[in-house]
Amino acid sequence: MTINTELTISFSPTHRLQWEEAQQKDVILYPEGMVELNQSSAEILKHCDGSRTLAQIVTALEEKFSTSGLTNDISSFLEDALKNGWIQQP
Amino acid sequence: MAGSNNLKITPPRWLLAELTYKCPLQCPYCSNPLDYAKHSSEIGTEDWKRVLTQARKMGAVQLGFSGGEPLTRQDLPELVQHARQLGYYSNLITSGYGLTEEKIVQLKEAGLDHIQVSIQASTQELNDHLAGTESYENKKQVAHLVKKHGYPMVLCVVIHRENIHQMTQILEMAEELGADYLELANTQYYGWAHKNRDLLLPTKEQFEEAEAIAQAYKEKVAGKMKIYYVIPDFYEDRPKACMNGWGTTFLTIAPDGVALPCHSARDLPDLDCPSVTDYSIAEIWNESKAFNFFRGNEWMKEPCRSCDEKEKDFGGCRCQAYMLTGDMYNTDPVCSKSPDHHVIEEALDAARVSALSDNEKPLIFRNSKNSKKYSA
């Protein structure tokens, strides 16, 4: 399974991404499990809203954080996210 | 009190709400206490809502609605809705028996995240025999409906000697039903399963064959269906890290409102498990005798006390130590370092003898009539 760069990416409807006040962290929740996210992983996943392709997610994040050269980090994280079922493509 | 007062107490993450001990099924490996008939009172809707609110405030996020059969509680949708408003991820752990499409939709609208359906076996005959109730076709139908309405579908099959030979068929059935997750839970020998152990415990050869089949299938369905394999601890060298450590992560509330550090803790002596009708969740979690009893490792005896793996498995399961050695402070006898390890070997031998015998005694089914017998 790899990311198709032509298609948009959305967060999985069978998982939930939410801020946990008690842990001061974003987490992914799924049947009987939880993954704690660091800030950058959470930011990437929040941009997987079904309206952007991989390149558009990279552009949006580079703009947001006034930086460049994020392509490799973001695409390797999203490849893992796809394997874990956290995101999906149409 | 055995626990130390100087420990940093971590907040609960997992709340198991055992709403009721009522259940239409009679599975002979049920983890409910043998004498559940003695504890027939149930706390009310407002009590449960208060418990959910207080535990969520402390940091609990995963919530299991369990039992018994939680669907027998009429206020389930109301509790689900309350849980959703608080931000819980709610899991309904059900036999699926009597779950209609209307109810599935109603619970989804109330905010339920996930439904776990248990199936006893891959054939109708064996499923209905083990459940003590005709339920196989209904369960398969429910599995389809759960999927249809957009829930992640988790199929749970408890594995033991009566169904372990069906491993291939069980895997195929799960795939055919479109399960997103398959939980293959080797029986843990507590409650009713302990009572029926000679009839349920598979042989080592059976375990190894079944595990090899499941592992191979895991690769075949990678990316489609996740397989969780709950290991059979009787065949391990080291005990399980029970409850991720006592009073660190898990909080169980029994139907009558008694708070338990694990769902079998009711059987341990002298814990004086507190009730949510008398104390807040914060008082129970932080201050009660029961939840501090086995926190940390000050309570440990040898060989745990000087063992370099004690931070890894916390000495194993307190309930198993108590049940099998008579002393809840002992090392879990599953550990090969335990001086009582022979009780595990004896259990395996007894089960093997029973499996080879021509006239096995019958299974004792989990129902009120039998439970009353053990409630004396």
Interface residues (C-beta under 8 A of the other chain):
Chain A: M1 P13 T14 H15 R16 Q18 E20 A22 Q23 V27 L29 Y30 P31 E32 G33 M34 K83 G85
Chain B: P11 R13 M58 G59 V61 Q62 G64 G87 Y89 N91 D113 H114 Q116 G150 Y151 P152 V154 D180 Y181 G223 K226
